[in-house]
Amino acid sequence: MNIKEVSEKYDLTPDTLRYYERIGVIPPITRDKNGYRDFSETDLNWVYFAKVLRNAGVSVEGLITLVSRVRAVKH
């Protein structure tokens, strides 16, 4: 799924998605042969997770901390 489709699905701007990726709220997104982001189901789960937590009032800083801890446990 490309960034435009993800943006529409989750009602987030493409800039927000790029920002979340850059600061580590969502993992680095795989790129297609042309260099465009190609979101997998796992990536979509991270986007959903971030959106739900932001809507619940978790700060971006808190989200970064939480995501890094969750990812550390999975590895």
C-alpha distances in whole Angstrom, upper triangle without the diagonal:
4,7,8,6,7,10,11,10,12,15,14,15,13,16,16,13,14,18,17,15,19,21,20,18,15,15,14,11,11,11,10,14,14,13,10,8,5,5,7,9,11,10,9,13,14,12,14,17,18,17,20,22,22,23,26,27,26,27,24,27,27,24,24,27,25,22,24,26,24,22,26,27,24,25
4,6,5,6,9,10,11,12,14,13,13,10,13,14,11,12,16,15,14,17,19,19,18,15,15,14,10,10,10,10,13,12,11,7,6,5,6,9,12,14,11,11,15,15,13,15,18,18,18,21,23,22,23,26,27,26,26,23,26,27,23,23,27,26,22,24,27,25,23,27,28,26,26
4,5,5,6,9,10,11,11,10,9,6,9,10,8,9,12,12,12,14,17,17,16,13,14,13,10,11,11,12,15,14,12,8,6,7,7,11,13,14,11,11,14,14,11,14,17,15,15,18,20,19,20,24,24,23,23,20,23,24,21,21,24,24,21,23,26,24,22,26,28,25,26
4,5,5,6,9,10,10,9,8,7,10,12,10,11,14,15,15,17,20,20,18,16,18,17,14,15,14,14,17,15,15,11,10,10,10,14,15,17,14,13,16,16,13,15,18,17,16,19,21,20,21,24,25,25,25,22,25,26,23,23,27,26,23,26,29,27,26,29,31,29,30
4,5,5,6,9,10,10,10,9,13,14,11,14,17,16,16,19,21,21,19,16,18,17,14,15,15,15,18,17,16,12,11,10,9,12,13,15,13,11,14,15,12,14,17,17,15,18,21,20,20,24,25,25,25,23,26,27,23,24,27,26,23,26,28,26,25,29,30,27,29
4,5,5,6,8,8,9,8,12,11,9,11,14,13,13,16,18,17,15,13,15,15,12,14,14,15,19,18,16,13,10,10,8,10,11,13,10,8,11,12,9,10,13,13,12,15,17,17,17,20,22,21,22,20,23,23,20,20,24,22,20,22,25,22,22,25,26,24,26
4,6,6,6,5,5,6,9,9,7,10,13,12,13,16,18,18,15,14,16,16,14,16,16,18,21,19,18,14,12,12,11,14,14,16,13,10,13,13,10,11,14,13,11,15,17,15,16,19,20,20,20,18,22,22,19,20,24,23,20,23,26,24,23,27,28,26,28
4,6,5,7,8,9,12,12,11,14,16,16,17,20,21,21,19,17,19,20,17,19,19,20,23,22,20,17,15,15,13,15,16,17,15,12,15,16,12,12,16,15,13,16,18,17,17,20,22,22,23,21,25,25,22,23,26,25,23,26,28,26,26,30,31,29,31
4,6,8,10,11,15,13,12,15,17,16,17,20,21,21,18,16,18,19,17,19,19,20,23,23,21,18,15,14,12,14,13,15,13,10,12,13,10,10,14,14,11,13,17,16,16,19,21,21,22,21,24,24,21,22,25,24,21,25,26,24,24,28,28,26,29
4,5,9,10,13,11,10,14,15,13,15,18,19,18,15,14,17,18,16,19,20,21,25,24,22,19,16,15,13,14,13,14,12,9,11,11,8,7,11,10,8,10,13,12,12,15,17,17,18,17,21,20,17,19,22,20,19,22,24,22,22,26,26,25,27
4,7,9,12,10,10,14,15,14,16,19,19,19,17,16,19,20,18,21,22,23,26,25,23,20,17,17,15,17,17,18,15,13,14,14,11,10,13,12,9,12,14,13,12,16,17,18,18,17,21,21,18,20,23,22,21,24,26,24,25,28,29,28,30
4,7,8,6,7,10,11,11,13,15,16,16,14,13,16,17,16,19,20,21,25,23,21,18,15,16,14,17,17,17,14,12,14,13,9,10,13,11,8,12,14,11,12,15,16,16,16,15,18,19,16,18,21,20,18,21,24,22,23,26,27,26,28
4,5,5,6,9,10,11,13,14,16,17,15,14,17,17,16,19,19,20,23,21,19,16,14,16,15,18,19,19,16,14,17,15,12,13,16,13,12,15,17,14,15,18,18,19,18,16,19,21,18,19,22,22,20,23,26,25,24,28,29,28,30
4,5,5,6,9,10,11,12,14,15,14,13,15,14,13,16,15,17,20,18,15,12,11,13,12,16,17,18,14,13,16,15,12,14,17,14,13,17,18,16,18,21,21,20,19,17,20,21,19,19,22,22,20,22,25,24,23,27,28,27,28
4,5,5,6,9,10,10,12,14,13,13,15,15,14,17,17,19,21,19,17,14,13,15,15,18,20,20,16,16,18,16,13,16,17,14,14,18,18,16,18,21,20,19,18,15,18,20,17,17,21,22,19,21,24,24,23,26,28,27,28
4,5,5,6,9,10,11,12,11,11,14,14,14,17,18,20,23,21,19,16,14,16,14,18,18,18,14,14,16,13,10,13,14,11,10,14,14,12,14,17,16,16,14,11,15,16,14,14,18,18,16,18,22,21,20,24,26,25,26
4,5,5,6,9,10,11,9,8,11,11,10,13,14,17,20,19,16,13,10,12,11,14,15,15,11,11,13,11,8,11,13,10,10,14,15,13,15,18,18,17,16,13,16,17,14,14,18,17,15,17,20,19,18,22,24,22,23
4,6,5,6,9,10,10,9,11,10,9,13,13,16,18,17,14,12,10,12,12,15,17,16,12,13,16,13,11,14,16,13,14,17,17,16,18,21,20,19,17,14,16,18,15,14,18,19,16,17,21,20,19,22,24,23,24
4,5,5,6,8,8,9,11,11,12,15,16,19,22,20,17,15,13,16,15,18,19,18,14,15,17,14,12,15,15,12,13,16,16,14,17,19,18,16,14,11,13,15,13,12,16,17,15,16,19,19,18,21,23,23,23
4,6,5,6,5,6,9,9,11,14,16,19,22,21,18,16,13,15,13,16,17,15,11,12,13,10,9,12,12,9,10,14,13,11,15,17,16,14,12,9,11,13,10,9,13,13,11,13,16,16,15,18,20,19,20
4,6,5,6,5,6,6,7,11,13,16,19,18,15,13,11,13,11,14,15,14,10,12,13,10,9,13,13,11,13,16,16,15,18,20,19,17,16,12,14,15,12,11,14,15,12,12,16,16,14,17,19,18,19
4,6,8,8,9,8,10,13,14,18,20,19,16,15,13,15,15,17,19,17,14,16,17,14,13,17,16,14,16,19,18,17,20,22,21,18,16,12,13,16,13,11,14,16,13,13,17,17,16,18,21,20,20
4,6,8,9,10,13,16,18,21,24,23,19,18,16,18,17,19,20,18,15,17,17,13,13,16,15,12,15,17,16,15,18,19,18,15,13,9,10,12,10,7,11,13,11,11,14,15,14,16,19,19,19
4,5,6,8,11,14,16,20,23,23,19,18,15,17,15,16,17,15,12,14,14,11,11,14,13,11,14,16,15,14,18,19,18,15,14,10,10,12,9,6,9,11,8,8,11,12,10,13,15,15,15
4,7,9,11,15,18,21,24,24,21,19,16,17,14,16,16,13,11,12,12,8,8,11,9,7,10,12,11,11,14,15,15,12,11,8,9,10,7,5,9,9,6,8,11,11,10,13,15,15,16
4,7,8,12,14,18,21,21,18,16,13,13,11,12,12,10,7,9,9,6,6,10,9,8,11,13,13,13,16,17,17,15,15,12,13,13,10,9,12,11,8,10,13,11,10,13,15,14,15
4,6,9,12,16,19,19,16,15,12,12,10,11,12,9,7,10,11,8,9,13,12,11,14,16,16,17,20,21,21,18,18,15,16,16,13,11,13,13,9,10,13,12,9,12,14,13,13
4,7,9,13,16,16,13,12,9,10,10,11,13,11,9,12,13,11,12,15,15,14,17,19,19,19,22,24,24,21,20,17,18,19,16,14,16,16,13,13,16,15,12,15,18,16,15
4,6,10,13,13,10,9,6,7,6,8,11,10,7,10,12,11,11,14,15,15,17,19,20,20,22,24,25,23,22,19,20,21,18,16,19,19,15,16,19,17,15,18,20,17,17
4,7,10,11,9,8,6,6,7,8,12,11,9,12,14,14,14,17,18,18,20,23,23,24,26,28,29,26,26,23,24,25,21,20,22,22,18,19,22,20,17,20,22,19,18
4,7,7,5,5,4,5,8,10,14,14,12,14,17,17,16,20,21,21,22,25,26,26,28,30,31,29,28,25,26,27,24,22,25,25,21,22,25,23,21,23,25,23,22
4,5,5,5,6,6,10,11,15,16,14,16,19,19,19,22,24,23,24,27,29,28,30,33,34,32,31,28,30,31,27,26,29,29,25,25,28,27,24,26,28,25,25
4,6,8,10,10,13,15,19,20,18,20,23,23,22,26,27,27,28,31,32,32,34,36,37,35,35,31,33,34,31,29,32,32,28,28,31,30,27,29,31,28,27
4,6,9,10,14,16,20,21,19,20,24,23,22,26,28,27,28,31,32,31,33,36,36,35,34,30,32,34,30,29,32,32,29,29,32,31,28,31,33,30,29
4,7,9,12,15,19,19,16,18,22,21,20,23,25,24,25,28,29,28,31,33,33,32,30,27,28,30,27,25,28,29,25,26,29,28,25,27,30,27,26
4,6,10,13,16,17,14,16,19,18,17,20,22,21,22,25,26,26,28,30,31,29,28,25,27,29,25,24,27,27,24,25,28,26,24,27,29,27,26
4,6,10,13,13,11,12,15,14,13,17,19,18,19,22,23,22,24,27,28,26,25,22,24,25,22,21,24,24,20,21,25,23,21,24,26,23,23
4,6,10,11,9,10,14,14,13,16,18,18,19,22,23,23,25,27,28,27,27,24,26,26,23,22,25,24,21,22,25,23,20,24,25,22,23
4,7,8,6,6,10,10,10,12,14,15,16,18,20,20,22,24,25,24,24,21,23,24,20,20,22,21,18,19,22,20,18,21,22,20,20
4,5,5,6,9,10,11,12,14,15,17,18,20,21,23,24,26,24,25,23,25,24,21,20,23,21,18,19,21,18,17,20,21,18,19
4,5,5,6,9,10,10,12,14,15,16,18,20,21,23,25,23,24,23,25,24,20,20,22,20,17,19,21,17,16,20,20,17,19
4,5,5,7,9,10,11,13,14,15,17,19,20,21,23,21,22,20,22,21,17,17,19,17,14,16,17,14,12,16,16,13,15
4,5,5,6,9,10,11,12,14,16,17,18,20,21,20,20,18,20,19,16,16,18,16,13,15,17,14,13,16,17,15,16
4,5,5,6,8,10,10,12,14,15,16,18,20,19,20,18,20,20,16,17,19,17,14,17,19,16,15,19,19,17,19
4,5,5,6,9,10,11,12,14,15,16,19,17,19,17,19,18,14,16,17,15,12,15,16,13,13,17,17,15,17
4,5,5,6,9,10,11,12,14,15,17,15,16,14,16,15,11,12,14,12,9,12,14,11,11,14,15,13,16
4,5,5,6,9,10,11,12,14,16,14,15,13,16,15,12,13,16,14,11,14,16,14,14,18,19,17,19
4,5,5,6,9,10,11,12,14,14,15,14,17,16,12,14,17,14,12,16,17,15,15,19,19,18,21
4,6,5,6,9,10,11,13,11,13,12,15,13,10,12,13,11,9,13,14,11,13,16,16,15,18
4,6,5,6,9,10,11,9,10,9,12,11,7,9,12,10,9,12,14,12,13,17,17,17,19
4,5,5,6,9,10,10,11,11,14,13,10,13,15,13,12,16,17,16,17,20,21,20,23
4,6,5,6,9,9,12,12,15,13,11,14,15,13,13,17,17,15,17,21,21,20,23
4,5,5,6,6,8,9,12,9,7,11,12,10,11,14,15,14,16,19,19,19,22
4,5,5,5,7,7,11,10,8,11,13,12,12,16,17,16,18,21,21,22,24
4,5,7,10,11,14,13,11,15,17,15,16,19,20,19,21,24,24,24,27
4,6,9,12,14,12,11,15,16,14,15,18,19,18,20,23,23,24,27
4,6,9,11,10,10,13,14,13,15,18,19,18,21,23,24,25,27
4,7,8,6,6,10,11,10,12,14,15,15,18,20,20,21,24
4,5,5,6,9,10,10,12,14,15,16,18,20,21,22,24
4,5,5,6,9,10,10,12,14,15,16,18,20,21,22
4,5,5,6,9,10,11,13,14,15,17,19,20,21
4,5,5,6,9,10,11,12,14,15,17,19,20
4,5,5,6,8,10,10,12,14,15,16,18
4,6,5,6,9,10,11,12,14,15,17
4,6,5,6,9,10,11,13,15,16
4,5,5,6,9,10,11,13,15
4,5,5,6,8,10,11,12
4,6,5,6,9,10,11
4,5,5,6,9,10
4,5,5,6,9
4,5,5,6
4,5,5
4,5
4
